[in-house]
């Protein structure tokens, strides 16, 4: 059968060209390859594509699965033919046309995934800017965080080529790399060539198309109305940012104005998480999901997905930021354990990009934001570990990250050498956070001393002495920290600047909390331990009272725990005094316990953890047999006006004829005039007593101290009852 031109159609039928190439057969044009001596046909030459007669013929396989496993060369040839200057003739056969469209669509999908990978690896979207910042070849692959073993010599360049991570943003300090480096270093003087290009087979070093995880189809984000959105953003930067500096305000606000939250889901969820936290400071009814004020912000936090859906790419800063906000929100609800797990995940994400290591490059907005995120999550990890009695996700042996630069946001983006430099004589609001972070090491020491879960196999006769020495060392560190508090953050109840006043209060509350945590294990053994804890509790309570009179701030779990622990310490002291018949003004002591409960009841209107801690104090009052004293103190306050209470405390009926506490009329958003705050008589003496105890504790012989003897009661049984109350009220 002779070849017939495709245009020769007889009777509506067309004879097939047996030796025609695929291109000519599909386009129904004459193939002249036979007359060209087996060379490529003129049609393929004009289209600049491979011809069937110049490549080995492959066996035809079944068409099944062809759309799933594309031949990229064929698709490229088809694309080039469509885009060429020669008119492209669409096939008349509907099946062939559908096949072309399916192949093109699949090819476009693959290209889009590859483009997304390239953009992720070459851009730093974590700085909050709506425009990606290119990362040029040769720049650091871990956001400027370098390993101690990385050098700038040829050996280091060779090792960089051996990174086992696909994304250039990922941090790696693999033991295999250290082994290779040791081997190369040992043979470097033996003629070993370290400049040779590293051999990598792409199939084993690149993410294959079938390894991509399909992201779930999430519904569109629903943001607050624009006026409420603007108000909630402002509330964050006024009420939360000065105490937990996570963002850079100019960059964040530019991103919101540009509408980035409508295009970048991670940023959109970060914005919603910010709104959820700010809702606790707002009286706008639009922030509520239900009638209860405890529901404020949940409608926005429910749209946030804190955990990544895929780990094929290095995490972005926005992903970590929204996780931190989610943890900050949930840790004060009835589900704090979700925060514990997510904190561990967040630390792993930070380690994935090397945020736990020193930064060797000049400061940048993105680099400083990574440091802020790391230190906030590290602080949360330590606080949750201490409060919940769980091991930490990371210890100080695992990181060497530097503190954030002590410079306010408005000076980050100055030109030239002025960038990231605080003007001389200008007080920096970030000084508070830097000084708070200096407590992290002390806090970790306390956590290690109080949260050991491995019992000793043999009784250690020196254990008591070592514990005493640890207490003394912690005392020394706390004393040095207290002396070095910046002048603008020294405690002054008459301080006019509101932000500095609250920052100072939070520093001192944390200081007294650590004093109580340091000495609480010695309450049953050393009389001085209880004295130190009582003094710290009095000081803490009155600082909290002055702090809450100035303005409403949604305190975190660590500050709320300090309030509750202060009340428990005073109740233990009252019980001991009653048992031993000591000379103690019990009504005055119980008055401070009532102040703790008043403050917790004030916060429980928005924070569930505060309500739980209020219940804890009430249960300790029950087991201490102090309900009568408590009711007597409450009765003396009955002349105060009683505003509307939260249902958790005011509508419950208590046994033992105990009355609920009452709130001052300005309990939430009605700040008291700054000039009306009176200095509590306990503040000065308590500080003096603690400092006196601090100086004498280091010199006393702990081993010679008499153990506490309560002849009219069973101290061990009472303390076991207190512990049982605390365990039973642990969140589940």
ZATOR-319043 format. One record per residue: x, y, z of N, C-alpha, C in turn; residue in one letter. Coordinates in steps of 0.02 Angstrom, whole numbers, plus 50000, padded with zeros to 5 digits. Last residue first. Layout:
BEGIN
XYZXYZXYZA
...
//
This chain:
BEGIN
496465094654135496495088154102496295088754030X
497295104754256496875104154195496995097454161X
497225100654428497635101254368497185100654307X
496515098354540496305104154500496755105354440X
497165087854600496485086754576496235092454532X
498375093754638498365088654586497675087654556X
497955102654736498275105254677498275100154621X
497445093554831497005098654801497305101254736X
498605086754862498055083054831497565087954798X
499335096654926499575093854863499025090254825X
498535097955040498615103654995498855101154926X
498725085355096498045087455076498085093255027X
500065085855123499835080955075499135082655051X
500045095555221500365097155158500175092155104X
499385088055322499085094255295499385095955227X
500275077855347499605076255322499275082355291X
501365085155393501435081155332500755079555303X
500845090955511501065095055455501095091055390X
499635088255615500065084155573500245088055511X
499615096955772499345094955707499855090955668X
500255101755881499525101055884499225098955817X
501615102855852501395097955901500645096755900X
502615104055726501935106455742501625101255788X
504175108755691503805103955733503135107055751X
505415109755570504785112455594504395107155632X
507095106955625506525105655581505885108155613X
508355118755654507865114255682507305113155632X
509875119255566509215122055578508745116755606X
511075113855532510945114555603510265117455618X
511115114055393511085107555426510935108055500X
511285127355362510625124255352510575117655389X
512015139855432512135132655427511455129155422X
512085155155336511845151055391512015143755379X
512465162655229512975161455280512735156655334X
511415164455144512025161855115512535159855169X
510445170255224510365163255203511015160455177X
510745183555239510905179055294510855171755273X
510375189355121511065190055142511235185155198X
509025185855113509475183855060510205184255083X
508455191955222508485184755220508985182255168X
508585205055176508935202955237509005195455239X
507755204755065508465206055055508865204055116X
506555202455130506815197555084507555198555072X
506405213955207506475207555240506775202255193X
506285223655107506845223855153506955217155187X
505095219855046505715219955007506325219855053X
504245221755156504335215155128504975214755087X
504315235755183504575230955231504705224055201X
503755240855055504425242455080504695237255128X
502465234155046502965234054993503665235355019X
501545235655148501925229455144502505229755096X
500835247255135501345246955188501765240555185X
500705252754965500515247955016501045247755070X
500375268854912500895263954922500695259354979X
498935271954816499295272754878499815267254885X
498405280154677498685273854701499105275154763X
497965291554620497585289154677497875282854707X
498635294854507498825298454567498475295854629X
498015287454409498695285654430498885288954495X
496345282754431496825288054418497505286054446X
495895266654372495925271554425496445276754408X
494995261754226495615262454263495575267954316X
493865251854187493815258454215494445259854256X
493705239054143493975243954096493955251154123X
493495230954271493765228754206494085234354166X
493085235654395493445229454392493755227954324X
492635246554472493015247754410493405241554392X
492075242254590491635244554537491995245554471X
492825226854646492745234154646492345236354586X
491925211854687492385215554645492295222954654X
491915199554817491595204954779492135208654741X
491805181654844492125188154849491755193254806X
490525171854925490955173654868491255180554877X
490635164355088490335169255042490795170654984X
490265149155167490775153655140490455158155087X
489615139055239489395146055246489905150955220X
489975126455200490345129455256490195136855263X
489755127755020489655124655085490055128455138X
489115139754906489675136354938489455133355004X
488385141954752488245141254823488785137054854X
488765153754623488825147054652488665147354726X
488765166254573488125162954575488155155954605X
490075171054578489565174654615488915170854620X
490955163154500491085164354571490485166954608X
490485161154371490885155954402490965156854477X
489855172154319489445166754346489855161654385X
490535187754372490535182054326490165176354359X
489475201154429490025196354435489995191254380X
489135218454437488965211954408489575207454409X
489665225854594489465225854524489275218854501X
489395231754746489465225254714489225225554642X
490265243254852489765241954799489915235354764X
490635238455022490865240454956490315239154905X
490195232855138489965239655124490175242055055X
490825220855154490145220755126489885227655110X
492025218655210492035222155146491335222755115X
491785211255320492025218055331492035222055267X
491475198955262490945202955293491155210155305X
492715194255227492265196255174491705200655202X
493185191155354493525196355315493075198855259X
492285180955386492325186855429492655192655390X
492545171255291491895174655290491895180955332X
493865167755335493745170555268493085174355265X
493615162355459494025168355453493905171755386X
492835151355419492555156355464492945162855459X
493695143755340493115146855309492815152355353X
494815136755375494845144055383494245147555351X
495225123555362494765125355414494725132755427X
495985119355258496345122555313495885124355371X
495095114855166495475109755202495875112755260X
494565127755124494145122455153494565117655195X
495675134155070495335137155129494905131855163X
495875125854962496385125955015496095129155078X
494735129154887494805122454914495335122054969X
495045142454853494455141054894494505134054925X
496165140854772496235144354836495635142754881X
495535134054665496085130954702496155134254771X
494635143454614494375137354646494915133854688X
495595152154561495145154554614494855148454651X
496115144054461496545145854518496135148554576X
495015143854375495255137654405495695139054466X
494935157354339494395154254377494605147754409X
496135158554267496045162454328495475159554371X
495875150454157496385148354205496305152154271X
494955157654081494725151954119495235149754172X
494745174554067495255169354065495045163554110X
493755184054084494005182954016494475176954011X
493415183554216492905185654169493105184454097X
494535181054289494155175254266493585177154220X
495055193054334495315190354272494895184554245X
494315194454452494295199654402494525197054334X
494685183454523493995183954501493915189354448X
496015186954548495875181154506495155181354480X
495795197854633496135198854569496005193054521X
495145191554740494825197054704495135198054636X
496105182754784495495180054754495115185454716X
497055191554834497235186854780496605184554744X
496305197454935496535201654879496735197254819X
496175186755020495575189254986495775193654927X
497485186255067497215180655028496605182754989X
497505198255136497915197655075497705191655033X
496635194755239496465200255195496875200155131X
497315185155308496775182955265496545188555218X
498195193855375498455189055327497905186655279X
497275200755455497675204455407497955199855353X
496775190255532496315194055489496695197855436X
497915186155601497625181655551497155185355505X
499285191555655498645194855639498325190955582X
500045180855769499975182755699499295185955689X
500905171955874500625178755873500615181155801X
500425154555870500895159955861500535166655859X
499875141955891499695147455934500165153355929X
500075131755803500595132855853500425138455902X
498925132555725499105126255757499605127255814X
498955145655678498405143455720498585137155758X
500135145455603500085149855661499525147755707X
499785136155501500335134655547500285138855610X
498775143155437498635136655468499165134955519X
499495154255390498945155255438498795148655474X
500375147955300500645151555358500115152655411X
499475143055207499895138355244500165141655307X
498995155355161498535150755195498925145555235X
500145160455100499865163955158499375159455196X
500305151154995500825151955045500545155255108X
499135153654921499235147154953499765147555008X
499355166854874498795165354919498885158754955X
500465164554792500525169054849499965167754899X
499945156154696500445153554742500535157954803X
499085165254629498815159554665499315156754715X
500035174454575499495176654620499235170854662X
500815165954496501135169554551500605172054601X
499875161954402500135156954449500475160354508X
499765173854332499185171354369499395166154420X
501035174354275500835179554323500235177354364X
500975163054192501495163554243501315168654296X
499895164954103499855159854156500375160554210X
499705183054081499845176254060499835171454118X
498395195254097499015192254119499075185054093X
497805207854013497665200654016498315197054033X
497585222454105498015218754060497865211354068X
496835237554146496735230354137497225227654086X
497675248654261497355247254197497265239754193X
497915251354398498105256154347497735254954282X
497555240554475497185246854483497325251754426X
498475230754445497805230054418497385236354427X
499615235354514499645234254442498945234054411X
499215234954646499365241354615499365240854539X
499075220854655498505225254668498625232154637X
500355216254628499815214454583499225219154592X
500985221554740501185223954674500645222354623X
500355214054837500235221254835500495224454771X
500785200954809500075202654809499965210154802X
502195201654822501885200054758501155202254755X
502325204154959502565209054910502235207954842X
501775192255013501495198855029501695204054977X
502665182654957501955182554941501625189354955X
503895185655015503825186354943503085186554923X
503565182555149503755189355130503675190555055X
503305168855133502775173355156502945180555138X
504555163855092503975163255047503425168055068X
505325166555205505505169755142504905169555094X
504665158355299504705165655309504855169255243X
504865145655247504185148355249504195155855259X
506265144955264505965144355197505265147255196X
506535145355398506685151355359506375150955289X
506225132355442505775137955458505895144155415X
506345118455340506715124155366506235129855380X
505375108455309506025106655339506355112555373X
504275111855237504185107055291504825105655329X
504805120555141504315122955188504245118355249X
505685117855039505945117555107505445119855159X
505065119654919505225112754938505495112155010X
504985133554908504385129854927504535122654947X
506045141554868506025139454938505445134854955X
505845144054732506495141754755506445138654824X
504555148954723504705142454693505365139654718X
504715161454787504285156354817504435149454788X
505585167454695505785166754765505375161254798X
504805167454580505395163154583505655162354654X
503875177154619503655170354603504245165454607X
504675188354630504405185454691504135178454679X
504965189954491505495189154540505235185854603X
503705191954435504085186054417504655184754467X
503425204254494502985198554507503355192054491X
504425212054437504455210654509503995204854528X
504015212154302504685209854321504705207854395X
502755217854313502815210954290503505208154305X
503055230954356502645226454398502745219254377X
503775235754245504105235154310503715230254355X
502745235854151503335231754140503705230554205X
501885245254208501665238354202502265233654190X
502725256754201502445254554264502245247154261X
502975258154065503535256554110503285254054177X
501655261254025501995255353999502565253354045X
501365273354095500965267354106501335261054083X
502295284554184502265281154119501925274354128X
502325287654322501805290454279501735286754212X
502475278954474502755280254408502195282354359X
502135275554601501905282154577502165283754507X
502735263554633502005263654623501735270254598X
504125257654566503895264154592503145264454580X
505455247154538504765247654562504625254454593X
506385250654390506355249654462505645250854487X
506455253954258506025248254275506035246654349X
507365263854240506675265454220506185259854236X
508555257354279508255262454323507525263854305X
508565239354256508675246254233508285251254276X
509175228054376508575230354341508695237654320X
510225223254451510375225654384509755227754345X
509725218054569510145224054572510245227154503X
509085206654523508685212054551509085218554553X
510165198554484509675200754434509285206754459X
510775196354607511135200154556510655202654502X
509735188854668509955195254696510325199454646X
509685177654585509105182154590509295188954618X
510965172254610510785174454542510185179254544X
510855169354747511365173954723511175176754654X
509815159954743509735166254779510235171454756X
510445149654676509875152954645509745159754677X
511395146354772511615148854707511045152454670X
510555141854876510985147654887511215150654821X
509975130754815509555136354836509975142654846X
511105122754801510755125054741510305131054757X
511405120254933511875124254894511545126854830X
510325112254966510415118755000510885123154960X
510575101454886509975105254874510025112154907X
511745096854944511765099254875511145103454859X
511255092855069511755098255065511775101154994X
510395082555031510125088455066510615094255061X
511305073554974510765076454934510495082754966X
512245066555040512415073455024511855076954985X
511775053755052511835057755113511985065055099X
510625046954949511235050854946511285055155009X
510005030754932509965037154968510645040754967X
510005024654765510265024154833510185030854867X
509335028654653509315021654672509545020654744X
508275042854646508935040054657508885032854680X
507045044754516507245044054586507945041054592X
506715056354398507105050254406507325049554479X
506125068454386505685062654388506065056154398X
506245084954445506605078854429506135072854436X
505815097954468505425093654422505785087254403X
506585106554542505935104754569505555099654527X
507765109154476507805107254547507145104754574X
507345113154351507725106954357507735104454429X
506735125254384506335119754355506705113154362X
507825132754428507285131154475506875125254449X
508515133554307508825130354364508305128354416X
507595140754230507755133854211508085130154269X
507625152954295507005149154294507135141854276X
508905156954263508735155654333508105151354337X
508765158254123509255153654151509105151954223X
507755168154119507625161554091508115156454120X
508035180854159507785176354210507715169154185X
508325187254044508895185454087508685181054146X
507095190453997507425184653969508035182554009X
506875202254067506465196454082506795190054056X
507765210454001507895208854072507475202954094X
507155210853876507835208353881507985206353953X
505945216853910505945210053886506645206953890X
506385229853951505995225453995506055218153973X
506945235053837507385233553894507035228953943X
506025238953745506235231953742506715230153799X
505885252453759505365248253789505575240853790X
507195263053800506975257753755506465253353790X
507415280553809507285274253843506975269253795X
508655289853738507975287653726507875280853759X
509995292553751509535296053795508815294153787X
510325289253581510585290453648510095294553689X
509245278353490509545284953500509775285853573X
509675261853449509255266053491509595272753501X
509855254953293510215258153348509735262853384X
509415249653173509435245353232509855248353288X
510295261253074509815255753077509945251453138X
511315270153060510825271553113510315265853121X
512075267652950512315265053014511825266253071X
510725268152834511435267652849511595264652916X
509135273352896509625272652842510335271952870X
508025263352996508375269552981508925268252930X
507245252853038507315253952966507625260752950X
507185252753179507465247053142507655248953071X
506565262153253507255263553234507575257853196X
505315257853290505345263553243506055265153220X
505515247653385505325246053316505445251753268X
506985249753490506265250253476506125249553401X
508215238453540508065244253498507315244153482X
509195227453575508835231953620508715238553583X
508985212853481509325219253488508895223953528X
508675197453572508505202453521508875209053534X
510095187353622509485191053637509315195753579X
510685173553521510775179853557510095182953572X
510725155853544510455161753511510555167953554X
511145143453573511605148953590511375155453556X
510465128053635510435134153595510965139053618X
510515117253721510335115953652510315122253609X
510705120153851511265116753817511135116053742X
509505124853897510005129853878510615126753845X
508305113653820508655116553876509185121453851X
506685109653763507365111853747507675114953809X
505515105253816505665103153748506375104753729X
505525099353987505575104553936505705101453868X
504305089054073504985090554048504965095853994X
503035096254181503245092154124503955093854104X
502275103854272502695098454296502915093654241X
501565114954239501235108554229501655102654251X
502435125554269501755125654295501425118754292X
503635122254203503635123354275502935122854304X
503205121154071503525115454103503515116154179X
502735133954047502265128354047502565122354082X
503975140854055503425142454100502925136654105X
504725135153950504965134654019504395135954068X
503925138653839504095131653853504305130753925X
503945152553846503315149053856503445141753874X
505315154953817505035157053882504375153353897X
505345149953687505775146953738505515148753808X
504485158753624504295151753629504725148053681X
505235170553638504565170153667504355162853675X
506395167253568506435168453640505745168353673X
505935165253434506275159953471506245161153546X
505375177653400504955171653402505285166153443X
506515185653404505955187053449505515180853456X
507255179753301507515179653369506955180953419X
506445182753192506565175853209506825175253281X
506555196553194505905193553208505975186153224X
507885198253158507675200253225506995197253243X
507835193453025508255190153075508045191853145X
506965202652962506775195652967507175192053021X
507725214452975507055214053005506855206753014X
509435211053021508915212452972508245211953008X
511145213653066510435213053084509975214853026X
512425204252978512145210453005511405209853019X
512725186953031512635192152981512375198553012X
512705177353127513355180253110513305185953060X
511815172253263511755175353198512395179153182X
511745156353345511975163253340511905165753269X
510235146253343510945147353339511115154753333X
508905144153330509185143053397509935144253399X
508535144853200508405150753241508685150053312X
508655135053102509255137353136509155143553179X
507545129653050507835135253012508445138153048X
507285119753142507325117953072507625123453029X
507095126153261507735122853251507835120953177X
505785130153239506315135253245507005132153235X
505165117753240505145121853179505685127153181X
505405113953372505695109953317505695113953252X
504625123553435505345123653446505705119553392X
503345119653393503615126053373504365126453382X
503225107253459503245107453386503545114053361X
503185111853592503725107453570503785107353494X
501995119153583502615122653599503215118353578X
501055109353560501215113953505501845117953519X
501015103253686501245099553628501445104153570X
500545114153764501165110753781501445107053721X
499315117453709499865122253705500535118953718X
498565106653747498695107653675499265112553665X
498465108953882498935103853860499045103953784X
497485118353909498185120653907498655115453880X
496015120353897496405115553857497135117653853X
495335130453955495265123953987495645118553949X
496575143553933495905140753928495875134153965X
497845147953926497455150453982496725148253978X
498365142353812498655140253876498285142953936X
497795148053698497505141853725497775139953793X
498555159753671497825160053682497575153953719X
499855155453655499715160553706498965160953721X
499655146553547499865143953613499705149053668X
499335155853447498865150553465499025147753534X
500515163153441499895166453462499365161353483X
501365152953393501495156153458500865159553484X
500795150453267500825145153318500925148053387X
501025162553204500335160653219500305154953269X
502435161953199502095167253235501385165353252X
502685151053115502905150753185502535156053226X
502135155852995501895149653024502075149153098X
502925167152973502215167952987501915161653018X
504165161652943504085165153005503345166053024X
503965144952874504045152152869503945155452937X
504865129452871504325133752897504485141152886X
505335121452719505535124552782504985129252806X
504295108252656504625114652649504815117352717X
503695096752695504155096352638504535102752628X
502755095352790503415097152813503935096652757X
501065101152795501605097352762502275099852788X
500295108352879499985102652846500495098352809X
500855114153039500915113852965500575107652938X
499725119653166500215114753144500255114653068X
498715129353182499395130753205499925125953179X
497515136453099497805129753100498545130453118X
496125146253141496865145853139497075138553143X
494805147453165495005147153095495765146053086X
494685149053300494475142653272494655141953198X
495015162253322495525157253336495335150453307X
493805168353292494385169453247494925164253259X
492955164353391492725163953322493285164853272X
493605167553510493615160653487493395159953414X
493485180753556494025179053511494015172053483X
492645176753704492945182153663493515179553621X
492065168153790492075166153719492405171353675X
491975173753913492515169053902492575166853830X
490815180753917491415184553897492015179953886X
489395172453852489935172653901490525176653874X
488615171753739488495177253785489065177953835X
489775167553606489185166353647489105172253695X
490765174653541490425169253505489775167453540X
491245191853535490985186053572490675181053524X
491555203353470492105198653483491865192153513X
490465211453467490605207653406491185202753415X
490435218953582490065212553582490195208453519X
491905226053644491465225753586491105219053584X
492825227153741492135226453764491645226053705X
494445219253739493915223253707493235221953738X
495405210853776495465217653800494895222053776X
495165199353710495125199153783495205206053815X
495455202153579494755202253599494675202053675X
496795199753561496595206653576495875207053599X
496735186153527497045188253590496835195353609X
496065187153403495785183153457496075185053524X
496945194953326496275197653343495975193753402X
497995185853313498095192153348497435195153371X
497345176353235497565174553302497705180753344X
497165183853118496575181653156496765179653227X
498505185453078498095191353095497485189353135X
498815172153052499185175853104498785181953126X
497965169652945497845166253008498225169553066X
498585178252851497885179152870497725175852936X
499845172452839499785179152868499075180552890X
499435160352781499805160352844499765167252878X
498825164552662498415161652715498785161652782X
498915178452569499355173852604498985170952664X
497835186452528498205182452479498645177152511X
497325193852630496845191052583497185186252533X
498405198752697498015193552731497485190552686X
498885209152619499225202752616498815197152647X
498445222152602497975216752592498295209952588X
499215232852634499285230252566498795224652551X
498915234152769498665239252723498705236752651X
499625223052819498895223252824498605228252774X
500935226852792500675220752762499905220652765X
501055238152871501105238752798500825232652763X
500965232352997500415236652974500455237852899X
502175225153001501535221753006500965226052979X
503145235252993503105230152941502425226752942X
502865242753113502835245853045502765240752989X
502995232353218502365235653201502365238853132X
503525216753222503805223353207503225227453179X
503065205253356503035208053288503445214453283X
503255201753489503295196553439503365199453368X
503495205553646503635208653580503765203353527X
502565206153769502775200353730502915202653658X
502425219053811502595214053862502785207353830X
502055227253706502585229653751502825224353800X
500995219153645501655219653615502185222353663X
499805221153723500175214853725500895215553700X
499205233853714499105229853774499555223653779X
499615239653592499585243753653499585239453715X
499555230153495500175233853501500185238453562X
498225225653514498795221153523499435225153536X
497465236953485497465234253553498055229553565X
497675238053347497945243153391497975240753464X
496965226753307497685227253293498005232353339X
495685230453348496015224753379496765224653367X
495425241453264495435242353336495805236553371X
495435235653137495925240953154495985241853229X
494335226953154495005224353140495535229453158X
493275235753169493465231553226494165228753216X
493285241353041493375245753099493575241753161X
493095229952959493705233852955493815238253015X
492515214853043492395221053005492995225753010X
493675200753047493215205553079493065211353031X
493685188052917494005193052959493485197552992X
493735171952874493255177152888493555182052938X
494505162652743494545165852810494035171452815X
493725149052655494015155852657494015158652728X
494135132152705493665137452687493995144252690X
495355121552629495115125352686494635130752664X
495765106852576495385112452550495065116152609X
497415101852625496685101452629496355107752602X
498715098352509498465102452563497705102152565X
499505083652475498955087952454498685091852513X
501215082652477500605081352515500065086252492X
502305075752358501965081652383501325079652419X
502795064652300502925065452371502585071652400X
502615064552165502155060452204502255061152279X
503675072852120502985075252117502505071252161X
505075072752236504725070252177503995072352178X
506315083352283505655080852302505285078952239X
507995077852254507435082552244506785079252265X
508885067552269509005073752306508455078952298X
508655056652188508725055452260508785061852301X
508605061752061508035057752084508055056452159X
509845068352041509235072252057508665068052085X
511295063852117510805061452069510135064552086X
512755072752135512085071752162511635069352106X
514405075552177513955071852133513295070652167X
515195090952196514875085352229514385082152181X
516705095852118515975096452125515685090052154X
518215097852208517825094152158517085094952172X
518975103252304518625107952260518195104452209X
519745094852374519115096852407518715101652364X
520755081652343520455087452309519785089052341X
522145076852437521425075952426521135082352397X
523465076752471523295077552401522555076652387X
523555075952608523775070152569523555070552496X
523015085552686523725086252669523995080652626X
521755080752705521835086852666522565087852645X
521375070252782521715068752719521855074952677X
520745075752891521305071252903521705069952840X
519725082852830520245086552865520865082152876X
518935072352785519255076852736519835080552768X
518535066852908518915062852860519275067252809X
517855077352966518445074653000518875070752951X
516825078852873517305084252882517935081752916X
516145066852891516455068252827516985073652834X
515705068853023516135063253008516505064352942X
514905079953006515485080553049515975074853037X
513935074452924514355079752897514985080552940X
513365065453013513705062852953514165068152923X
512765073653104513365070053126513735067153066X
512215089353039512185082153041512845079153066X
511565101853051512215100653084512275093153094X
510605113152960510835106252968511505106153002X
509135122152920509765121952957509965114652966X
508395127752768508435123152824509135123152855X
508385135452656508275138852720508375134152779X
508505127852543509115131352566509005134952632X
507755111852547507655119052550508285122452575X
508305098852558508095101452493508055109052494X
509755093552644509105096652645508935099552577X
511025089252663510525084152648509825087052647X
512465096652594511875097352636511345092452614X
513615096552521513375090052545512775090652591X
514005109252497513705105652441513415098952462X
514595112152618513955115252602513605111752545X
515785105252606515275102652650514595105752637X
516465113852518516315107052498515755104052541X
516585125152597516195125552535516005118652510X
517425120352695516735121952713516305122452651X
518595119052620518295113152651517565114452669X
518945131952587518695127552534518355121352563X
518345142352723518855139552679518525134852628X
517585147552821517515150552755518025147752706X
516725135452926517265140152910517155142952842X
515735128653051515745131352983516315136452976X
515625124753180516125121353140516195124153070X
514585131653238515265133253261515795130253216X
513435136753111513685131953159514405133753178X
512475151653096513035147453076513225142653131X
511165160053029511375156353088511895151253067X
510665166252917511235169352950511465165753011X
509695158052867509505164552894510055167752934X
510415147552811510045146552873509905153152906X
511225149552704510635145452693510225144652755X
511955164752651511875159652702511225155952693X
512255165952473512075168652538511975162952587X
512475159252356513055160852396512895163852463X
511205167052264511655161352273512275163552310X
510075177352355510525176052300510965170052316X
508445178852386509055176252418509525174052362X
507285192352379507675187052347508285185252388X
505835194052466506515196552465506955191152435X
504175197352408504705192852428505385196052421X
503055209052479503475207452422504045202852445X
502435211452599502035208352546502445206452485X
503325206552745503265210952687502865207652633X
503555198052849502925201652849502845206252790X
504655190252843504735196852872504105201052870X
504455178052780504325178552851504405185352881X
504795176252652504145179352663504005180352737X
506095176152566505995176252639505345179952652X
506485165252432506165171152459506115170452534X
506925153552380507295159552361506985165952389X
506115143352420506825142752435507215149152421X
504885147352373504975146352444505705146252463X
505115147652235504955153852270505055153152345X
505335134052211505875138852197505745145352235X
504085128752246504685126652282505245131652273X
503275134952151503165136352222503765134452263X
503785129052036503855136252045503765138152118X
503355115952054504075117352053504205124752064X
501975118152049502275115452110503025116952112X
501865122751916501665127151972501965124652038X
502285111651843502685117751841502505122451899X
501215102951872501895101251893502345107451895X
500175110051811500155108751883500855107151909X
500555109651677500525116151711500525115151787X
500405096051654501075098951649501095105751685X
499025094851665499455091351713500165094251713X
498645102751555498435104551623498875101151675X
499225095551448499435102351462499255104451533X
498505083551460499235083551467499495090551483X
497205087951436497375084751500498125084951512X
497315092851305497145097451360497325094451427X
497615081051236498085086551236497945091251294X
496425073851259497065071251285497585076751288X
495505081551192495445080951265496105078451295X
495965079151061495975085951089495925085851165X
495725065551046496415068051044496465075051074X
494325065751054494715062051104495435064451106X
493935073050941493795075651008494215072151062X
494835076350799494605071050843494535073750914X
495445086850740494715086650736494435081350783X
496765095850817496485089650790495725089850790X
497255112050766496955107850817496685101450786X
498705117750699498065114850680497815110250735X
499545132550714499455125950745498745123550729X
500605141350605499925140250630499845133150655X
502215145450662501825141450614501125140350642X
502805151150770502505155750721502095152050670X
502375142150923502795143950866502425148450818X
501585137751023501835144551029502255146650969X
501335124650985500775129250993501015136450992X
502625119350988502265119550925501675124350928X
502925120151124503315124151076502955124751009X
501995110951173501955117951193502315122451144X
502465099251115501805101551099501725108951116X
503715098451177503675099051104502995101651083X
503305097051310503695102851291503665103951215X
502665084751299502265090651316502645096951298X
503745076551268503195077151221502785083451235X
504495078051385504775080151321504225081151269X
503715072451486503805079751485504085082151418X
502495061851488503135062451454503275069751444X
501675058851644501755062351581502455061651553X
500675049651722501395049551714501555052451646X
499315052251711499625052851777500375053051773X
498985049951579498895056751605499215057651673X
499215036251569499645040851533499595047951561X
498435026451621498885029851666499325034951632X
498325016951471498085018151539498625021351582X
498805013751347498705020851362498505022251433X
500105001651342499405003251352499315010551371X
501445005551226501165002551287500435004351293X
502505002151094501885005451116501615001751177X
504245003451105503654999251102503055003051128X
505065016451015504905012851076504275008751067X
506375019650904505655018350911505535014250974X
507595032050932507415024950932506665024150943X
507485046050820507545043350888507335036050886X
507245049650692507915051250718508005048850789X
505955047050658506465043650619507175045250643X
505155055350734505145048150748505735044550715X
506015070250780505615066450733505675059050750X
505935083650892506225077150875505745073250830X
505725100150820505565094850868505885088450845X
505585111550739506155110750784505995105750840X
504695113250639504425114250706504975113550759X
505475110050529505215116850534504955118350604X
505715096650558506275101350556506025108450564X
504445091250547504775091250613505355096050615X
504275093150409503805096250457504125096650527X
505265085650346505305092950342504835096350392X
505865072250451505445075050399505465082650402X
507515066450476506915069550502506525072650445X
508015052750365508135058550408507475061350433X
507775042750277507745041050348507895046850394X
507825049150152508335044250171508345042750245X
506805056750114507395060250140507915055450168X
505685049750084506065052550027506695056050050X
505215046850210505435041350168505855043850110X
504785058950262505395056050290505665050550245X
503695066750234504175065450179504815062250204X
502025065850271502695064850301503175062850246X
500655076750259501085071850226501775071750258X
499565077750402499955080750348500415075450320X
498865075750521498575073750457498915077350399X
499375077550645499155083650611498855082250542X
499715064450679499215067950719498935074050683X
500675061550580500075057450585499535061050623X
501685070950606501315071350542500665067350546X
502075066650735501845073450724501425073950660X
502485053250718501915054750760501635061750745X
502865049650543503045050950613502415053050652X
502405036250433502385043250453502565043950527X
502325023750380502985025950402502995033250424X
500955022050346501265017450394501935019950420X
499655032450338500355032250316500745027850364X
497985027050300498515028250350499205027850319X
496755035150205497215029550213497795031550258X
495145040550251495845042450240496285036450252X
493495043550182493975039750222494685041750204X
492615049650097492585051450168493065047650212X
492935045749968492355042750001492325044150074X
494555049849996494095046749948493535043449986X
495695062150011495165058750048494665056149997X
497165068050021496815063749973496295059650010X
497815074050124497285077950094496895073950042X
498795065350158498225065750204497665069750175X
499375055650024499345062150058498725062350101X
499855039050046499375043650017499375050050057X
500985026150009500805031750051500345036450013X
500325010449951500735016449946500485021849992X
500434994050000500005000050000500445006150000X
//
